[in-house]
Structures are given as structure tokens and as C-alpha cells.
Amino acid sequence: MLLAPGIAEAVDFTVHPAIRNGTGQAGDCAKDSFSCPDEDCGCPYTRWALCGMLAAPLPVDLQVRFLTCYDSQNIPFSSDWVTYDEMPNPMQAAQQCIEDLNLDWAPVQTCGGNITGDFASGNYTEVIGEQSIVLATEASTYFYDTFFKARTGVKFYVPNVYLTPADKSIDDNVEQNLNNLVDMWNLTKTLCNYGANASICSVAQQAANPNWFGDSPREIEDKHPKHDHTKVGGHHGLLTSPDLVI
């Protein structure tokens, strides 16, 4: 969606991980640790994801590109994603994706720390970077303060997308459905109805018409190259790797 014509220019996206610290920990995680969906206590994947995005803060489009790459390094949904026998540890995955994006690895490693040994078997040593703890603490505070139904219990209720108009004419954090392709078109329509004057909007408004065949998004962009990409607000509540938080 972020890459749909005009959307990146028209919408203020923010990306937040599903991470808890202190009250409401999941599983057996201690109160002074972190807990995340499908991760060991301490949330190593999420901490390295946060460092990749925020050690040297990236614009949202690069954050999404980094997260997409990071997921592909750590979640073998298919052989097209992970084509080797052993998946990289969180540090190695983050480094690969930072380098793929031609970004500076040094601040990310300083943020995250270092991992040596066999991460997959649990026979490893991790030196945790101080900045990654700060970022994880800030993220867990935001998660606790914002996503009320996910404060405690086994479920983290992710991923989620929440939208609000920039003028706040509708209450913040209106949750969107994310079940199928129709929901994705409806989400795009909502962005357009909230004031995102993006070129994809002319496609989205007709998407439910069974007699409509329409132009491709690129053809629409070519026909309407100059749009007033009025910003609207958006929050993404994502899973953390390996179940990523947007």
C-alpha cells in the first residue's frame, strides 16, 4: 500500500512494534524483560528491527523496505524467502538488509550490540546495545499506552492498521480490517476519503464495481502526474519479526 501511486506522499505513516515490558508480560518473561509475539524473552528480533529503523532514523518508506527484507531473512514462509538451510540470527539479518539498502551499518551495530555463537540452538552470547534497550522501552511504553486490548494476556492482537484524518475530525485509532484483498481496497478508499489526494484514489473508488476494468495504478499515475498530496494521518501496529510489527 505504501508504494501505491501517491500514497507515500499523501499519508503520514508510523510503524510500531508489538512489545511489552513490565506489567502484562506474556509467557514466562520476567517483568524486567521484554515479550513479543513468537519471540524469546528479551525480543532480540524486535530490538534489532528497531535499531535497523531508528539507530539512524530512516524515512518510513525505507523503514518498510527494511522490515520487508528483515522478515524475508527470518520467516521461511516459502523457499523463495529463505533459500538456505540456516536462517541468519537477528544481527546478521539486520546487517544484510541494511547493506542491501546501501545504508550505514555502523550505527545499527552500535545500537544492537553483538551476537556470537549458534543463535538457532541457543548456544550463543549476546552483548546487548544500550540504545536497543532504550528504543525497546520507548516502544513498549507506546504499545501499552496506545493499544489497550493488547496490554495483557497471550494475544497481542497484531498486525493492526489504525487511521485518522489529519484534521482529527474522526477519533484517533480507527481500526481497519485486514482480512483479504477487499479490505485492502477498502483501506485505500478510507485513506482517500480522509483527504489523501493520491493518484491511486481514482482506481480505489471504482474497485468494487464489477463492470470496471480500469487502468493500472501506473497508468493512472501517468495520466495524473501532478497531485496535491494532502497529508492524512496513519498508524501501523505491526508484529515484530518474525511476525513483524507495522
Protein Blocks (a to p, Z undefined) as FASTA:
>chain_A
ZZpghklmmpccdddddddehehiahjbdfkbccdehiaehilmlmmmmmmmmmpccdfk
lmmmmmmmmmmmmmcfbfklmmcfbdcdfklmmmmmmmmnopafklmmmmnopaedjfkn
opacddddfklmmmmmmmmmmmmmmmmmlmgcjbloiaddddddfklpacehiacdffbf
klmmmmmmmmmmnopacfklmmmmmmmpmkbnbjafklmmmmmmbccddddddddddddd
fkbcZZ
